[in-house]
Amino acid sequence: MMEPVHVSIIYYSSTGTVYALAQAIADGAEKAGARVRLRRVAETAPPEAVESRQEWAQHLADTADVPLATADDMEWADAVLLGAPTRFGNPAGQLRAFIDTLGGLWFQGGLADKAYSAFTASNTAHGGQESTLLALGNTFYHWGGIIVPPGYTDPVQFQSGNPYGTSHVAGDGAPGEVALNAARHQARRVVDIAAALKAGRAA
């Protein structure tokens, strides 16, 4: 009996939108039989910036019990899903700051040959969603990762419309069933591909 796939879901969320997607991804991965670690990255914004928006400060307090991501969460994983809001067409700096701590593990080859996928949210329609997911892809290339996009491999993808990864327009409110189901599908697909890779290596 093969050991379950290990999935790390590492995200940054300022007001809870990306966190909601991350929770749906965790749910999808667990239902697909994976062992899951849900981890947030550290908030690097100055306290006065966080306190200037009530919903930002509230979300930080509400998720204080979610463990902080470490390099060990990357090393442990067979598959990693990274999520962050888009900032000017790129992933939020908080997630980039975490990525930038992984040089040592990368140098040892510890990030290669894993399955990777990404998810995001922006305040407005389009709003840099695709470019943010593609930018995370650039990082996965450097790691020697195996990128697993959702593509159009499930009917929900024709509703969500984003083959690069789950995304949501935060200005429309909290993620609804389409976005959450797209997140669950993305997770299942990543787990399936990672399981096939793991089984192939074991054989």
C-alpha positions in Angstrom: 0.0 0.0 0.0 1.5 3.3 -1.1 1.8 6.1 1.5 -0.7 8.9 0.8 0.4 11.9 -1.2 1.6 14.8 0.9 0.2 18.1 -0.1 1.3 21.5 1.3 -1.1 24.4 0.6 0.8 27.6 1.3 -1.0 30.9 0.9 -1.1 34.6 1.7 -4.4 36.3 2.3 -5.0 39.8 3.5 -8.8 39.8 4.0 -9.8 36.2 3.6 -10.5 35.6 -0.1 -7.4 33.5 -0.9 -7.8 31.8 2.5 -11.3 30.6 1.5 -9.9 29.2 -1.7 -7.0 27.6 0.2 -9.5 25.9 2.6 -11.5 24.6 -0.4 -8.2 23.2 -1.9 -7.4 21.6 1.4 -10.9 20.0 1.4 -10.5 18.7 -2.2 -7.0 17.3 -1.5 -8.2 15.5 1.7 -11.2 14.0 -0.1 -8.8 12.8 -2.8 -6.9 10.9 -0.1 -4.0 13.2 0.5 -2.3 14.2 3.8 -2.6 18.0 3.9 -0.7 20.8 5.5 -2.4 24.2 5.3 0.1 27.0 6.0 0.0 30.8 5.9 3.0 32.9 5.2 4.1 35.7 7.6 2.5 39.1 7.3 5.3 41.5 6.3 3.2 44.7 5.9 3.8 47.3 8.6 1.3 47.1 11.5 0.0 50.6 10.7 -0.9 49.4 7.2 -2.7 46.4 8.5 -4.6 48.4 11.2 -5.7 50.9 8.5 -8.2 48.4 7.2 -10.5 46.7 9.7 -11.1 43.6 7.6 -7.3 43.1 7.1 -6.6 43.3 10.9 -9.6 41.1 11.6 -8.5 38.4 9.2 -5.0 38.4 10.6 -6.4 37.9 14.1 -8.9 35.2 12.9 -6.2 33.1 11.3 -3.5 33.5 14.0 -3.8 29.7 14.7 -3.0 28.7 11.2 0.7 27.6 11.3 3.3 29.6 9.5 4.9 28.0 6.4 8.5 26.8 6.7 11.0 25.2 4.3 10.1 21.8 5.9 6.5 22.1 4.5 8.1 22.3 1.1 10.5 19.4 1.6 7.8 17.2 3.1 5.4 17.7 0.2 4.9 15.6 -2.9 2.7 18.4 -4.2 2.6 22.1 -3.4 -0.2 24.6 -4.2 0.7 28.3 -3.7 -1.9 31.0 -3.4 -1.7 34.8 -3.1 -3.7 37.8 -4.2 -2.4 39.7 -7.2 -0.5 42.9 -6.7 0.1 44.8 -9.9 0.0 41.6 -11.9 2.4 39.7 -9.6 1.9 37.5 -6.5 1.7 39.5 -3.3 5.1 40.3 -1.7 4.3 38.3 1.4 4.3 35.1 -0.6 7.4 36.2 -2.6 9.2 36.8 0.7 8.5 33.2 1.7 9.6 31.9 -1.7 12.9 33.9 -1.3 13.7 32.0 1.8 13.9 28.7 -0.1 17.2 29.1 -1.8 19.0 26.6 0.4 16.5 23.9 -0.2 16.4 24.7 -3.9 20.2 24.5 -4.1 20.1 21.0 -2.6 17.6 19.9 -5.2 14.8 19.7 -2.5 12.2 21.5 -4.6 12.6 19.5 -7.9 10.2 16.9 -9.2 7.2 17.8 -7.1 3.8 18.7 -8.6 3.0 22.4 -8.4 -0.1 24.5 -9.0 -1.2 28.0 -8.1 -4.4 30.0 -7.2 -5.1 33.7 -6.8 -7.7 36.5 -6.4 -7.9 40.2 -7.5 -10.2 43.0 -6.6 -11.4 43.6 -10.1 -12.3 41.4 -13.1 -9.0 40.3 -14.8 -7.0 42.4 -12.5 -3.7 40.5 -13.1 -5.1 37.0 -12.2 -3.5 35.2 -15.2 -0.2 37.1 -15.0 0.0 36.3 -11.3 -0.5 32.6 -11.9 2.0 32.6 -14.8 4.5 34.5 -12.6 4.3 31.7 -10.1 4.8 29.3 -13.0 8.2 31.0 -13.6 9.2 30.1 -10.1 8.1 26.5 -10.6 10.3 26.3 -13.7 13.3 27.4 -11.7 12.6 24.7 -9.1 12.4 21.9 -11.7 8.8 21.4 -10.7 6.0 19.6 -12.6 3.3 22.2 -13.2 -0.2 20.8 -12.9 -2.8 23.3 -14.2 -6.5 22.6 -14.0 -7.0 23.3 -17.7 -10.5 22.4 -18.9 -10.5 18.9 -17.3 -13.8 19.3 -15.5 -17.1 20.9 -16.3 -16.6 23.5 -13.5 -13.7 24.9 -15.5 -16.0 26.0 -18.2 -17.8 28.0 -15.6 -14.8 29.4 -13.8 -13.0 30.0 -17.0 -9.4 30.0 -15.8 -7.2 27.1 -17.1 -4.1 28.4 -15.3 -5.5 28.0 -11.7 -8.4 28.9 -9.5 -9.1 32.6 -9.3 -11.7 34.9 -7.9 -12.8 38.5 -8.2 -12.8 39.7 -4.5 -14.8 42.8 -5.5 -17.8 40.5 -6.2 -17.8 39.3 -2.6 -16.6 36.0 -1.0 -15.9 33.1 -3.3 -19.1 31.3 -4.4 -19.7 27.6 -5.3 -18.1 27.9 -8.8 -14.8 29.2 -7.4 -14.8 26.8 -4.5 -15.6 23.8 -6.7 -12.9 24.9 -9.1 -10.5 25.0 -6.2 -11.6 21.5 -5.1 -11.1 20.2 -8.6 -7.7 21.7 -8.9 -6.7 20.0 -5.7 -8.0 16.6 -6.8 -6.1 16.9 -10.1 -2.9 17.8 -8.4 -3.3 14.9 -6.0 -4.0 12.5 -8.9 -1.0 13.6 -10.8 1.3 13.5 -7.7 0.0 10.0 -6.8 0.8 8.8 -10.4 4.3 10.2 -10.1 4.8 8.7 -6.6 3.6 5.3 -7.8 5.7 5.4 -10.9 8.8 6.2 -8.9 8.0 3.4 -6.4 7.7 0.9 -9.3 
